[in-house]
């Protein structure tokens, strides 16, 4: 089934959408060890990790409540490790963010993801990423290493612009970078409460919800704000969006 309207651009969410986190305990344990090593703590690495986890909760409450995100230096020097040497922590804050995210799983591109990106790019769509996440360097580095950066005209990360979904402004930033009106954009994401409501409020023309393999419970799309399409296989995007030329 194709969408009735012809759109010009597609925004992708990352976590649970374009990228999936695999539960790889040896990989995650290595990241916990690496965090402690980088920070120069005297605590055992598991104890250090639990300290960071406890301190992350008030940060997360603030970020979710204010629709904001700290950059790496502020995150670690102000929120997570304020009692550690600020000079050292400022020097290693990017790596700390990277390793902390790896403690949550080993991230891989969703099945069919690269095929979808390549095909949409060939079909004439402008592609972008809009993602809530900590860490300023991980995503640009990953895109370059995997050769996916060639497909994207805009990458808007909450950790860089300091704004989060569902706030509407992060969508407006991406729209301006792509040079495409939000009404002519498609959003592909997995979270109804965060991604769908924010995109609709911002004026995104079409919203596709992906039933992510990360979800432990069925996605409820029967609320007052409903997506234009729901997919279970990422490749279904190609059935919805035909070539522009």
N, C-alpha and C positions, 0 to 999 in steps of 0.2 A: 504494500500500500504506500503510495506517494502522498506527501503533504500537498494540500491544494495550492497553497501559496508558494512562490519561489523565493527562497531566502538567499542571502548573500554571504553570510558568515556563520561560523559555528564556534561557540565557546565550550570548552571541556573543563569539568571539575577534575581534580586529580585523585585524591584518596577515595577508594571504593568505586571509582569510575574508570578513568584512564589507567590508573595504577592500583594494583591489589597487593595487600600486605600478607605475606605467607608466614605462618607460625613456625619459624625455624629456630628452635631453642639454642643450638650451638652458636648460631649467628648472633642471636639476641644477647646471649651471655657474653660473647666476645665484645659486643658494643658496651655492655655494662662495665666490663673490665677497662675498656679503652677510655671511657668517661672518667673513671677514677684516676687513671694514669695521667690523662691530659690535665686534669684539675690540680694534680699534685697533692691530693688529700692523704691524710694519715689513716683514714677510716678504711676498713675492709670494703671491697668494691660493692658488695651487695648492700651493706649498710649505707654507703654513700649514695647508691642509687635510690634507696628508700627515702633518704633525706631530700633528694631532689624531687621525688614523686610527691612528698608531703608539701613541699613548697610550691609545686606546680599547681596545686589545687586552687589556692587563692588567686594566683595569676590567671588561671583559666576562667574563674568566676568573673574576674574583672574584664577579661577579653570578651567573653560571651555577652556580658551585660552592657558593655560600652561599644560593641562592634569594632573593637580596635585590636591591634597586634603590635607587640614590641619588636624592634630589631634585635639582632643577636646580642649586641653589647649591653643594651638596657635589660634584656631578658635575664642574662646571667649575672650582671653586676648589681642590678637593683632587686630582682625578684628571687632568683634561685641560689646564688652564691654571694650574697652581700657581705658575708663575714670572711671571705677569702681575699687574697691579694688582688686588688682591682686591676693592677697593671698586667699581671699574668693572665687573669681571666679575660681581660679585653683582647689580649693577643690570641687566645685560643677559643674565643666565643663561637666562631663559625664552626669549628670542628666539634665543639661540645654540642651544638644544636644538631649537627649531622648524626653524631653517635647516639644522642638521646632518641632521635627518631628511629634509628635502627634497632633500639631496644624494644620497639613495638612490632617489629616484623621485618622480613626481607621483601622489599618492594620489587614487583615485576610489572611489566606492561600487561594489561588485561588481554585475554585471548582474543585475537582479532583486532587489537588496537592499532598496531602498525599498519595493517591492511586498510583499515578505515581511514586513518590519517592520510596515507598515500593516495587513496582513491578520491577522497574529498578534495584534496589539493589538486589532483589532476582534473577533477570536474569543475574547477574554477572557484571554489569556496575559499574565503579568507578564514584562517583558523587562529583561535586564541585559547589561552588557558586562564581561568580565574580560580584561584585556590586559596583556602584558609590553611595556613601551616606556619610553624616556626621554622627558622633557618633561611638565610638569604642566598646561600650558594648551592645548596643541594640540587634544586631543580634545573638551574642553568647548566650546571656541570653534567647532570644526567642527560639532558637533551642533547648536549654537544657530544658526549661520549657515545650515545646510542644513535647519533646521526639523525635525530628527530627535530632538531632546531630548524632545519630547512623548511619545515612545514608551517611554522608558526610566525605570524606577523605581530602577535602581542602575547606577552606572558605577564600577567598581573598577579602578584603574590601578596598576601596580607602582611607578611613579614617585611616586605619592601615598601609598600605604600602605606602600611600601618592602619589599614581599614579592613574590616571583615564582612563577609556575607553573614546575615541577609541584608546588611545595609546596602542601599541602592547605589551609593557613589562608586563602589568598586566596579560595578557594571558599567557605569558611565565612563570611567577611566579606560576600560578595555574598549568600549565603543569608539572613543576618540582616537585611541591608538590604531584601531583597525580602519578608521575612516568610514564606518558603516553605522547607520542609525540603528538603535536598539530594536526598533520594530522590524528590522530586516535581519535580525540575528536569531539563532537557535541556541538554546542552552541544553547541554547534556550533563546530567548529574544524578546522584543517587539518593540525596537526602531531601525528603519532601518539606520538612519544617524549615530547614536552613536554605537550601538551594532554590526550591520552587517558589516559596513565598517572596524571597528577595528578588528573584528574577522577574516575577510578575509585577511586583511593586515598581521595579526599575523600568518596566515597559518592554522587556524582551518579547519578541514576537511569537516565539514558539518554544515550548519547554518539553523536553524528553526526559523521562525518568528511567534510569537503568536499574533493574533489579540485580544489584551487585551480588556476586558470590560471597562477598564479605559479610552480608547481612545474615544474622542468626535468626531473624524473625521476618515474616512476610512484610513487604512494604505496603502500607495503607495509603491508597491513592483516592480514597472516597471522601476526603474532607471538603471544606468549602472552596479551597483553591485546588484545582485539578490540572494535571499535565495534559498536554495535547496528544502525547503518545507514551506508552510504557513498553519497554523492551526487556527481554531476558537474555538475549544474545547480542553482544556489541555490534556484530555485523549487520543487524537489522537496521542500523542507522543508514546503511547504503540503500536499503529499500525505500526509505522515507525521503531521501534527498537525491534527486536526479541531477544529471549534469546541467550546468547553467548555460552552456553554449551548445 
